[in-house]
Amino acid sequence: MKATALAGSNIAFVKYWGALDPEAHLPLNNSISLTLDQANTLVTIEFSPHIGHDVVELEGRMAEGRVRARVVRFLDELRRLGGSGDHARVASKSTFPVATGLASSASLFAAMAVAGLAALGLAPSEREVTTIARLGSGSAARSVCGGWVEWVAGGRHEDSYAYTLRPADWWPLRDIIVIVSEAPKESPSLAGHAAARSSPCFLGRLARAHQHLALVRTAVLTRDLEALGTVGEEEALLLHAVTMTADPPALYWLPATVAVMRQVWQWRREGLPVYFTLDAGANVHVFTTPEHTPQIATSLCAIEGVQRTLVCQPGGAPVPGDVHLF
Ligand code: PMV
C-alpha cells in the first residue's frame, strides 16, 4: 500500500495555455514537450485504513489551503479509481525550486499518479496514466512519458492523453535552466489559464500553436535545432504576451529574465546555435548542443541576477523508487 516514483519535469515547445475545460484540464491545442532528466520530483504515497486524514507534506512542509486541496482532490480521484476509502500520506521532494515556473506541478502529479496507482495495486496502460495525471495538472500528462512527448488535446477526458514521439536518446540536446528567482510565482498557472481568453492576443496565440505543432513535430523528427528553437521562442513570447494583456494581467519577467533573452539573441547573431523558451515564470530554459553547453552555462552565470543554472538532458519516463520518503 506504499509506493514511490520519480518523475521528470518537462518543457514545452508548443505550449498549453488556456483550457477548454478548466476542471478536467482539457487544453485547446495539442502541445509538445521534452521530459527533463535533472529536474525531478520524488513522491511517496501510502494509503492505509490506519491513517485518520490525508497528510500532505510537499518539499518538507505540510501543505495548506489551495495547494493541499488540489492534492487531496487528486487523491480522491485515485481512491475512486482504486475503489478505496483509505486516507493517504503523501510526501514529495524535488531537485529544483518548485512553484517558480519550472513545471513542478508536472513532475509532482506525474509522480503522484505513478506512485498512487502502484500503491493501490492498479496497473493501467501508460496512455491511461497520462489522462489520470492530467487531472492533477495538465502538463503532468506529458511528464508520464519519456523523451519528446506530444499531448493530444482530445476534447474529452479519455481522449486527452500524451505519448512519446521519440525517446530520450533520440537527440542529445541540452536544456540549461537559468534560475533567476526561487521565489514562488505570484500568479499560479490555473489563474493564468482562466484569464487567458480575456487577452486580445489569445486567438492569435492559439492559431499559431496549431501551425507550430507540425513544425515542432518535424523539427524533432529531423533533429532541426533551428526550427525547434525558433518556434519554442515564439511560443514563449506569445504565451507571455497573453499573460501580460489578460485581465487580470501577469508580468512574470524580472530584469535578469530579459537580460538572458537578449544575451541568447546576441549569441545567435554571433553564430551560436542557442535558443530560449519559458513557462509561466521568470526562469529561462536555454537550449543548445552538448558541445556549446559548458561555455554557455558559465557565461549565463555571469549575467547579473542569474542565481544558478541546472543543466538537463532529455529524460525518461517516471521510474519506481526503492527508497521511500517515509
Ligand atoms: O500544467 P499547468 O496547469 O501548470 O500549465 C502549464 C502551462 C505552461 O507550463 C506555461 C506551458 C506548458 O505547456 O507546459
Boltz pocket constraint, residues with backbone or C-beta under 6 A from the ligand:
constraints:
  - pocket:
      binder: B
      contacts: [[A, 10], [A, 11], [A, 12], [A, 14], [A, 15], [A, 16], [A, 17], [A, 31], [A, 103], [A, 105], [A, 106], [A, 137], [A, 138], [A, 139], [A, 140], [A, 189], [A, 190], [A, 193], [A, 278], [A, 279], [A, 280]]
      max_distance: 6.0
